[in-house]
């Protein structure tokens, strides 16, 4: 049986996607102010946390963000995930372009539960706030790995905006990369 692990970059005020949706990819780079060494350590953390992953799971919007960047990319993250099985929960995507991608077009919680039952090992979710909220609500997420950037943005998509029921997590690990906090919580 698999475990679902969420890897998120968030701000101090819980924003995981800035209002223009370009965090660390456009005009507003969350990593501004970090040293070259801290940027490299942040990248190494992503690589470390992705090694040993058996599959990636995305919501459609996040898939559409990552696929064009990594499908033909040559960087270390692109090379690491190229051959991994990738799954996208979507009722609208029919023909995914990224190698080894399958569309799960049923109910998100049901599809994720099936995936957990059929994948032996870690199923990693990057970003995908709507999917993460749905899976947390159904107790399907086993671990949250949060990289907290020292920013207060004030508005944007929050990781947990309207949780229906309280969920308790326990701190499993904590560390820092310069001014970034690296927190791991488990159920």
C-alpha positions in Angstrom: 0.0 0.0 0.0 1.2 3.4 -0.9 1.4 6.6 1.1 0.5 10.1 -0.2 3.1 12.8 0.5 2.4 16.4 -0.2 5.4 18.7 -1.0 4.4 22.4 -0.9 6.2 25.7 -1.0 4.2 28.2 1.1 4.5 31.6 2.6 4.3 32.5 6.3 0.7 33.4 5.9 -0.1 30.1 4.2 -0.2 31.2 0.6 0.9 28.4 -1.8 0.2 30.2 -5.0 0.5 34.0 -5.4 -2.2 36.0 -7.1 -0.6 35.8 -10.5 0.4 32.1 -10.2 4.0 32.7 -11.0 5.8 32.0 -7.7 9.4 31.3 -8.4 8.7 31.2 -12.2 8.0 34.7 -13.3 8.2 38.3 -12.3 7.7 37.6 -8.6 10.3 35.0 -7.6 9.8 33.8 -4.0 13.5 32.9 -3.9 14.6 36.5 -4.3 16.8 37.3 -1.4 18.1 33.8 -0.9 21.8 33.3 -1.5 23.0 31.0 -4.3 23.9 28.4 -1.7 20.4 28.5 -0.2 18.9 28.2 -3.7 21.0 25.2 -4.4 20.1 23.6 -1.0 16.4 24.2 -1.7 16.8 22.5 -5.1 18.7 19.6 -3.4 15.8 19.3 -0.9 13.4 18.9 -3.8 15.6 16.3 -5.4 16.2 14.4 -2.1 12.4 14.4 -1.4 11.6 13.2 -4.9 14.2 10.4 -5.1 12.5 7.1 -4.2 9.1 8.3 -5.2 7.1 5.7 -7.1 4.6 8.1 -8.7 3.5 11.7 -8.9 -0.1 12.8 -8.6 -1.4 16.2 -9.8 -4.5 18.2 -10.2 -5.1 19.3 -13.8 -4.0 23.0 -13.3 -0.8 21.9 -11.6 -0.1 19.3 -14.3 -0.6 22.0 -17.0 2.0 24.2 -15.1 4.6 21.4 -14.7 4.3 19.4 -17.9 5.6 22.0 -20.4 8.4 22.9 -18.0 9.6 19.3 -17.3 8.5 17.2 -20.2 11.4 18.2 -22.4 13.5 19.8 -19.6 17.1 19.0 -19.0 17.5 20.1 -15.4 18.0 17.7 -12.5 14.3 17.7 -11.4 13.1 17.2 -15.0 15.5 14.3 -15.5 14.5 12.7 -12.2 10.7 12.7 -12.9 10.7 12.1 -16.6 10.2 8.3 -16.3 8.1 8.3 -13.2 4.5 7.3 -13.5 2.4 10.5 -13.4 -1.3 10.7 -12.6 -3.6 13.6 -13.2 -7.0 13.9 -11.5 -9.2 15.7 -14.2 -12.6 15.5 -15.8 -11.4 17.7 -18.7 -7.9 16.5 -19.7 -8.1 13.7 -22.2 -4.7 13.5 -23.9 -1.8 14.2 -21.6 1.5 15.0 -23.4 4.0 14.3 -20.6 5.5 10.8 -20.9 4.1 8.1 -18.6 1.0 10.2 -17.6 -2.4 8.7 -17.0 -5.6 10.6 -16.4 -7.8 9.7 -13.4 -11.2 11.1 -14.3 -13.3 9.9 -11.4 -13.9 11.4 -8.0 -10.6 12.6 -6.6 -10.8 10.9 -3.3 -11.9 7.6 -4.8 -9.2 7.7 -7.4 -6.5 8.6 -4.9 -7.6 5.8 -2.6 -7.3 3.3 -5.5 -3.9 4.7 -6.4 -2.8 4.2 -2.7 -4.0 0.7 -2.8 -2.1 -0.1 -6.1 1.2 1.7 -5.7 3.7 0.3 -3.3 5.6 3.3 -2.0 5.4 7.1 -2.0 3.0 9.0 -4.2 4.1 12.6 -4.3 1.9 15.6 -4.9 3.4 18.9 -5.8 1.2 22.0 -5.3 -2.4 21.0 -6.5 -4.2 22.9 -3.7 -7.7 21.8 -4.6 -6.6 18.2 -4.8 -4.7 18.4 -1.6 -7.6 19.9 0.3 -9.9 17.2 -1.0 -7.5 14.4 0.0 -6.8 15.8 3.4 -10.6 16.1 4.0 -10.8 12.4 3.3 -7.8 11.5 5.4 -5.8 10.2 2.4 -2.7 12.3 2.9 -0.1 10.7 5.1 2.6 13.4 5.2 3.0 17.1 4.5 6.4 18.5 3.6 6.3 22.2 3.8 9.0 24.7 2.7 8.0 27.9 4.4 9.3 31.0 2.6 9.8 34.1 4.7 7.1 36.1 2.9 3.8 37.6 3.8 1.8 38.1 0.6 -1.6 38.8 2.0 -3.6 37.1 -0.7 -3.5 34.3 -3.2 -4.4 30.6 -3.0 -3.9 29.2 0.5 -3.0 25.6 1.2 -5.9 25.3 3.6 -8.5 28.0 3.1 -11.7 26.4 4.4 -11.1 23.1 6.2 -14.4 21.4 7.0 -13.1 19.4 10.0 -10.1 19.9 12.2 -7.2 17.6 11.4 -4.4 17.0 13.8 -0.8 16.5 12.5 2.4 15.8 14.4 5.7 17.4 13.6 8.1 14.7 12.4 11.1 16.8 11.3 12.1 20.4 11.1 15.1 22.2 9.6 16.2 25.3 7.9 17.8 26.4 4.7 18.9 29.9 5.4 15.6 31.8 6.1 13.4 28.9 4.8 11.8 26.6 7.3 11.5 22.9 6.2 8.7 21.2 8.1 7.5 17.7 7.9 4.2 16.7 9.5 2.6 13.2 9.7 -0.9 12.0 10.6 
